[in-house]
């Protein structure tokens, strides 16, 4: 991979801003681009007219057919052009652009990320940047409304992801897949080390921000789809799988613990015929669940002892509920004991996840 950049120019004074009085000279825009068309040049020229102090373009391994477009961009003042020798993915392009700003552009307080396919208007990009400059500790999202003229795959995909994201993180957002985002400089170093090299990286960023307790500020923007979004390089199957995998990892720990729990319950019940004994032995899996959840699921930095006592209060409560429900289903409704166990555990796993997210590994203790 080669990574090159144009020289860093002096900051230019901002010109008058149509959206409002806030100067954008201390805001930079980062645009990953893979085989862009001429509209990218028009977008960058408009952003320069709005007074942005720098535009960082990452050529993510584009073919030679785009050479003239990038040559035009390189000739523009305040444009910094980075180049990947091969296509490395949107996540990697964003990380390298963030790193470049932190290493080479010390005079900027806010970084705005935008797409190169024409989905974000210059006015919306400026509006999101202004909101970030006025709210210096928050990430800002340009959120689309999805109310009209939206391709079916985009409407369904965003709606599904929005609901899954809300359940997993406890934060309900209007648009989880928007590429128009603004971040204060202090937030950027932590974003570079997050996992993901492609479109799933943007979901990792959102999950990280929500986990730290800093709910993003959402700014309504225009919903733009050109020719049914044909110019987008987002693959609805492949890239959605990457995004959902990031969300699905939150359930992996619970699944592993559930398997251990079920095996322990089955063996104990087969030997003793006692439901209570089976539940107690099965709950030994909670130690595995606690360790995995703290380190890999919630990435909690809270003290072990503080989290542990809260966790076992939850374990005791879940165990009591589990015993009561299994007893009711088997003795009163005459269900099979193993079927009852599976059904009850699926239901209680949702309760357990929610309580762990908000009470056991709570963010307030970390801060």
MARLUM-776748 format. One record per residue (C-alpha): residue in one letter; x negated, y, z negated. Coordinates in steps of 0.001 Angstrom, whole numbers, plus 500000, padded with zeros to 6 digits. Layout:
BEGIN
+---+--------+--------+--------+
: r :      x :      y :      z :
+---+--------+--------+--------+
: A :      X :      Y :      Z :
...
+---+--------+--------+--------+
***
This chain:
BEGIN
+---+--------+--------+--------+
: r :      x :      y :      z :
+---+--------+--------+--------+
: X : 500000 : 500000 : 500000 :
: X : 498741 : 503478 : 500768 :
: X : 499947 : 506470 : 498846 :
: X : 499176 : 509885 : 500310 :
: X : 500487 : 513331 : 499583 :
: X : 500312 : 516829 : 500940 :
: X : 498425 : 519377 : 498787 :
: X : 500280 : 520815 : 495823 :
: X : 501359 : 524387 : 496649 :
: X : 501998 : 527264 : 494277 :
: X : 505549 : 527615 : 493017 :
: X : 507588 : 530019 : 495091 :
: X : 510147 : 532456 : 493697 :
: X : 513701 : 531174 : 493970 :
: X : 516121 : 532863 : 496323 :
: X : 519762 : 533618 : 495568 :
: X : 521794 : 530500 : 494810 :
: X : 525326 : 530163 : 496204 :
: X : 526486 : 527725 : 493446 :
: X : 525486 : 529959 : 490555 :
: X : 522847 : 532122 : 488905 :
: X : 520564 : 529396 : 487539 :
: X : 517147 : 529436 : 489250 :
: X : 516018 : 526103 : 490692 :
: X : 512329 : 526960 : 490980 :
: X : 511481 : 524602 : 488106 :
: X : 513491 : 521723 : 489573 :
: X : 512107 : 519203 : 492069 :
: X : 514023 : 516820 : 494335 :
: X : 512844 : 513236 : 495006 :
: X : 514163 : 511514 : 498145 :
: X : 513172 : 507917 : 499045 :
: X : 513451 : 507456 : 502820 :
: X : 513322 : 504356 : 504998 :
: X : 513766 : 504941 : 508737 :
: X : 515692 : 508211 : 508242 :
: X : 517343 : 510206 : 511018 :
: X : 517117 : 513904 : 511845 :
: X : 519697 : 514773 : 509189 :
: X : 516991 : 514357 : 506541 :
: X : 515096 : 517340 : 507969 :
: X : 518260 : 519448 : 507850 :
: X : 518898 : 518377 : 504260 :
: X : 515388 : 519290 : 503125 :
: X : 515528 : 522666 : 504889 :
: X : 518805 : 523432 : 503116 :
: X : 517363 : 522423 : 499733 :
: X : 514416 : 524750 : 500270 :
: X : 516894 : 527550 : 500999 :
: X : 518523 : 526830 : 497642 :
: X : 515191 : 527586 : 495990 :
: X : 513996 : 524191 : 494742 :
: X : 510354 : 524416 : 493713 :
: X : 509346 : 521117 : 495343 :
: X : 510772 : 518363 : 497528 :
: X : 509076 : 514965 : 497175 :
: X : 509717 : 512624 : 500113 :
: X : 508643 : 508963 : 499845 :
: X : 508269 : 507312 : 503254 :
: X : 508992 : 503739 : 502170 :
: X : 507279 : 501876 : 505004 :
: X : 509351 : 503374 : 507833 :
: X : 508739 : 502263 : 511417 :
: X : 506829 : 504410 : 513908 :
: X : 510117 : 505678 : 515361 :
: X : 510405 : 507953 : 512318 :
: X : 506908 : 509445 : 512626 :
: X : 508116 : 512672 : 514220 :
: X : 510688 : 513223 : 511469 :
: X : 508068 : 512851 : 508743 :
: X : 505689 : 515103 : 510692 :
: X : 508365 : 517809 : 510705 :
: X : 508876 : 517367 : 506978 :
: X : 505153 : 517556 : 506243 :
: X : 504955 : 520962 : 507949 :
: X : 507565 : 522459 : 505633 :
: X : 506453 : 524537 : 502669 :
: X : 506906 : 522986 : 499201 :
: X : 507336 : 519486 : 500670 :
: X : 505183 : 516688 : 499262 :
: X : 505056 : 513577 : 501434 :
: X : 504140 : 510186 : 499946 :
: X : 503779 : 507094 : 502107 :
: X : 504081 : 503349 : 501515 :
: X : 502259 : 501257 : 504105 :
: X : 505091 : 498693 : 503922 :
: X : 508670 : 498780 : 502688 :
: X : 508544 : 498229 : 498918 :
: X : 512145 : 499013 : 497991 :
: X : 514028 : 501980 : 496590 :
: X : 513074 : 501223 : 492993 :
: X : 509364 : 501294 : 493747 :
: X : 509753 : 504461 : 495834 :
: X : 511519 : 506198 : 492933 :
: X : 508877 : 505071 : 490437 :
: X : 506021 : 506320 : 492613 :
: X : 507807 : 509618 : 493160 :
: X : 508353 : 510032 : 489412 :
: X : 504709 : 509220 : 488742 :
: X : 503617 : 511771 : 491335 :
: X : 505659 : 514526 : 489700 :
: X : 504281 : 513725 : 486240 :
: X : 500676 : 513518 : 487454 :
: X : 500553 : 516288 : 490047 :
: X : 503364 : 518774 : 489377 :
: X : 503140 : 520007 : 485779 :
: X : 505348 : 523062 : 486313 :
: X : 508691 : 521268 : 486667 :
: X : 511293 : 520691 : 483966 :
: X : 513812 : 518608 : 485955 :
: X : 513610 : 515944 : 488642 :
: X : 516636 : 515265 : 490842 :
: X : 516860 : 512041 : 492862 :
: X : 518951 : 512038 : 496043 :
: X : 519572 : 509713 : 498980 :
: X : 518280 : 510286 : 502497 :
: X : 521395 : 509045 : 504325 :
: X : 523490 : 512195 : 504110 :
: X : 525756 : 511113 : 501238 :
: X : 524737 : 514071 : 499074 :
: X : 525390 : 517632 : 500162 :
: X : 522817 : 520353 : 499372 :
: X : 525436 : 522190 : 497278 :
: X : 526062 : 519087 : 495139 :
: X : 522333 : 518480 : 494671 :
: X : 521924 : 522089 : 493510 :
: X : 524919 : 521782 : 491186 :
: X : 523517 : 518647 : 489536 :
: X : 520106 : 520309 : 489151 :
: X : 521666 : 523367 : 487517 :
: X : 523574 : 521172 : 485058 :
: X : 520314 : 519418 : 484116 :
: X : 518480 : 522705 : 483616 :
: X : 521274 : 523894 : 481331 :
: X : 521355 : 520593 : 479367 :
: X : 517674 : 519946 : 478833 :
: X : 517998 : 516680 : 476885 :
: X : 520514 : 514839 : 479045 :
: X : 520457 : 512917 : 482297 :
: X : 523030 : 514205 : 484770 :
: X : 524933 : 512073 : 487287 :
: X : 526600 : 513326 : 490446 :
: X : 529772 : 511235 : 490234 :
: X : 532023 : 510545 : 493201 :
: X : 535763 : 510288 : 492793 :
: X : 536489 : 507452 : 495295 :
: X : 539929 : 508843 : 496024 :
: X : 540110 : 508940 : 499824 :
: X : 538390 : 507788 : 503016 :
: X : 536165 : 505397 : 501087 :
: X : 535074 : 502088 : 502718 :
: X : 536781 : 499143 : 501022 :
: X : 533500 : 497424 : 500086 :
: X : 532314 : 500593 : 498320 :
: X : 535603 : 501115 : 496476 :
: X : 535739 : 497507 : 495216 :
: X : 532021 : 497241 : 494464 :
: X : 531853 : 500432 : 492447 :
: X : 535072 : 499676 : 490578 :
: X : 533894 : 496211 : 489545 :
: X : 530447 : 497388 : 488514 :
: X : 531926 : 500301 : 486558 :
: X : 534066 : 498007 : 484417 :
: X : 531308 : 495445 : 483835 :
: X : 528865 : 498213 : 482919 :
: X : 531344 : 499699 : 480443 :
: X : 531800 : 496371 : 478681 :
: X : 528088 : 495578 : 478541 :
: X : 526797 : 498987 : 477425 :
: X : 529815 : 500506 : 475715 :
: X : 529560 : 503565 : 477991 :
: X : 532260 : 504260 : 480562 :
: X : 531016 : 506140 : 483622 :
: X : 532914 : 507262 : 486692 :
: X : 530206 : 506251 : 489198 :
: X : 527496 : 503762 : 488224 :
: X : 526047 : 503483 : 491721 :
: X : 525430 : 507132 : 492496 :
: X : 521955 : 507955 : 493764 :
: X : 522313 : 511639 : 492873 :
: X : 520854 : 511964 : 489388 :
: X : 518819 : 514515 : 487454 :
: X : 516423 : 513810 : 484589 :
: X : 514611 : 516095 : 482150 :
: X : 510848 : 515761 : 482340 :
: X : 510591 : 514235 : 478854 :
: X : 512754 : 511309 : 479947 :
: X : 510676 : 510385 : 483012 :
: X : 507706 : 508436 : 481536 :
: X : 510015 : 505756 : 480112 :
: X : 511712 : 505317 : 483502 :
: X : 508500 : 504335 : 485310 :
: X : 508044 : 501118 : 483329 :
: X : 511615 : 499834 : 483695 :
: X : 512117 : 496651 : 485699 :
: X : 513400 : 496589 : 489273 :
: X : 511869 : 497301 : 492651 :
: X : 515008 : 497655 : 494758 :
: X : 518543 : 498952 : 494182 :
: X : 518842 : 497176 : 490838 :
: X : 516313 : 499648 : 489416 :
: X : 518955 : 502369 : 489345 :
: X : 521185 : 500140 : 487202 :
: X : 518249 : 499482 : 484860 :
: X : 517787 : 503231 : 484483 :
: X : 521448 : 503752 : 483569 :
: X : 521426 : 500866 : 481092 :
: X : 518245 : 502218 : 479469 :
: X : 519677 : 505726 : 479087 :
: X : 522940 : 504462 : 477599 :
: X : 521094 : 502100 : 475246 :
: X : 519124 : 505005 : 473755 :
: X : 522374 : 506714 : 472874 :
: X : 522097 : 509613 : 475318 :
: X : 525313 : 509476 : 477332 :
: X : 524722 : 510967 : 480800 :
: X : 526560 : 514133 : 481747 :
: X : 528733 : 513584 : 484826 :
: X : 529228 : 516313 : 487431 :
: X : 531944 : 515704 : 490067 :
: X : 530567 : 515734 : 493609 :
: X : 531961 : 515288 : 497085 :
: X : 532432 : 511695 : 498295 :
: X : 530706 : 511461 : 501681 :
: X : 530595 : 508372 : 503911 :
: X : 529288 : 508875 : 507427 :
: X : 530503 : 506344 : 510045 :
: X : 531727 : 503995 : 507337 :
: X : 528362 : 504253 : 505529 :
: X : 526556 : 502461 : 508369 :
: X : 523335 : 504379 : 507804 :
: X : 522967 : 503010 : 504270 :
: X : 520325 : 500316 : 503754 :
: X : 522309 : 498874 : 500822 :
: X : 523120 : 495215 : 501485 :
: X : 526479 : 494545 : 499768 :
: X : 525667 : 490893 : 499007 :
: X : 521950 : 490808 : 498333 :
: X : 521678 : 494104 : 496470 :
: X : 524888 : 493605 : 494490 :
: X : 523448 : 490307 : 493245 :
: X : 520365 : 492173 : 492050 :
: X : 522503 : 494753 : 490263 :
: X : 524765 : 492180 : 488607 :
: X : 521747 : 490137 : 487540 :
: X : 520566 : 493111 : 485503 :
: X : 523950 : 493167 : 483765 :
: X : 524223 : 489377 : 483455 :
: X : 520993 : 489044 : 481489 :
: X : 522846 : 490510 : 478493 :
: X : 524845 : 487264 : 478310 :
: X : 521915 : 484850 : 478732 :
: X : 520945 : 484931 : 475065 :
: X : 524502 : 484172 : 473960 :
: X : 524710 : 481282 : 476417 :
: X : 521493 : 479704 : 475099 :
: X : 522686 : 480046 : 471511 :
: X : 526120 : 478667 : 472441 :
: X : 524539 : 475527 : 473905 :
: X : 522524 : 474969 : 470721 :
: X : 525627 : 475665 : 468640 :
: X : 527761 : 473217 : 470631 :
: X : 525182 : 470432 : 470426 :
: X : 524808 : 470913 : 466668 :
: X : 528580 : 470986 : 466174 :
: X : 529136 : 467888 : 468335 :
: X : 526504 : 465770 : 466553 :
: X : 527622 : 466852 : 463062 :
: X : 531319 : 466322 : 463791 :
: X : 530605 : 462909 : 465332 :
: X : 528723 : 461848 : 462187 :
: X : 530994 : 463380 : 459538 :
: X : 534350 : 464077 : 461183 :
: X : 534320 : 467407 : 459308 :
: X : 535034 : 470598 : 461279 :
: X : 533582 : 472913 : 458611 :
: X : 530293 : 471004 : 458465 :
: X : 530063 : 471120 : 462255 :
: X : 530623 : 474881 : 462327 :
: X : 527976 : 475483 : 459642 :
: X : 525316 : 473354 : 461369 :
: X : 526149 : 474852 : 464749 :
: X : 525618 : 478368 : 463388 :
: X : 521929 : 477579 : 462846 :
: X : 521666 : 478681 : 466471 :
: X : 522172 : 482213 : 465173 :
: X : 518447 : 482570 : 464453 :
: X : 517691 : 481967 : 468117 :
: X : 520466 : 484348 : 469142 :
: X : 519195 : 487066 : 466789 :
: X : 515602 : 486893 : 468033 :
: X : 516584 : 486916 : 471720 :
: X : 519148 : 489686 : 471314 :
: X : 516860 : 491976 : 469373 :
: X : 513924 : 491719 : 471737 :
: X : 515310 : 490957 : 475179 :
: X : 518972 : 492005 : 475217 :
: X : 519310 : 495174 : 473169 :
: X : 515566 : 496006 : 473087 :
: X : 516106 : 497186 : 469533 :
: X : 513306 : 498914 : 467650 :
: X : 515274 : 498930 : 464394 :
: X : 513776 : 497164 : 461362 :
: X : 514125 : 493384 : 461280 :
: X : 515527 : 493319 : 457736 :
: X : 518063 : 496047 : 458450 :
: X : 519303 : 494297 : 461567 :
: X : 519171 : 490838 : 460002 :
: X : 521552 : 491468 : 457109 :
: X : 524067 : 493117 : 459428 :
: X : 523695 : 490242 : 461861 :
: X : 524444 : 487608 : 459225 :
: X : 527455 : 489520 : 457969 :
: X : 528693 : 489200 : 461538 :
: X : 527693 : 485510 : 461704 :
: X : 529647 : 484768 : 458521 :
: X : 532688 : 486584 : 459867 :
: X : 532510 : 484854 : 463244 :
: X : 532028 : 481463 : 461573 :
: X : 535102 : 481999 : 459377 :
: X : 537165 : 483040 : 462402 :
: X : 535835 : 480103 : 464385 :
: X : 536752 : 477621 : 461664 :
: X : 540197 : 479106 : 461189 :
: X : 541017 : 479132 : 464886 :
: X : 539669 : 475623 : 465549 :
: X : 541546 : 474299 : 462512 :
: X : 544768 : 475901 : 463727 :
: X : 544396 : 474644 : 467287 :
: X : 543534 : 471072 : 466268 :
: X : 545796 : 470569 : 463241 :
: X : 548798 : 472695 : 464122 :
: X : 548794 : 472629 : 467947 :
: X : 547049 : 469229 : 468293 :
: X : 544374 : 470399 : 470757 :
: X : 541262 : 468333 : 471397 :
: X : 538581 : 469514 : 468968 :
: X : 535908 : 470009 : 471630 :
: X : 538238 : 471914 : 473952 :
: X : 539228 : 474075 : 470991 :
: X : 535572 : 474715 : 470189 :
: X : 534761 : 475911 : 473718 :
: X : 537831 : 478160 : 474006 :
: X : 537293 : 479736 : 470586 :
: X : 533587 : 480354 : 471216 :
: X : 534231 : 482041 : 474560 :
: X : 536691 : 484413 : 472915 :
: X : 534501 : 485134 : 469907 :
: X : 531384 : 485668 : 472046 :
: X : 533026 : 488801 : 473461 :
: X : 533799 : 490021 : 469947 :
: X : 530268 : 489194 : 468797 :
: X : 528654 : 491050 : 471682 :
: X : 530670 : 494194 : 471043 :
: X : 529888 : 494195 : 467317 :
: X : 526181 : 493526 : 467875 :
: X : 525977 : 496389 : 470357 :
: X : 527656 : 498939 : 468073 :
: X : 526832 : 497720 : 464535 :
: X : 523998 : 495198 : 464297 :
: X : 521514 : 496772 : 466716 :
: X : 522910 : 500272 : 466408 :
: X : 521051 : 503104 : 468074 :
: X : 521324 : 505530 : 465176 :
: X : 518856 : 503532 : 463095 :
: X : 516327 : 503548 : 465950 :
: X : 516502 : 507314 : 466271 :
+---+--------+--------+--------+
***
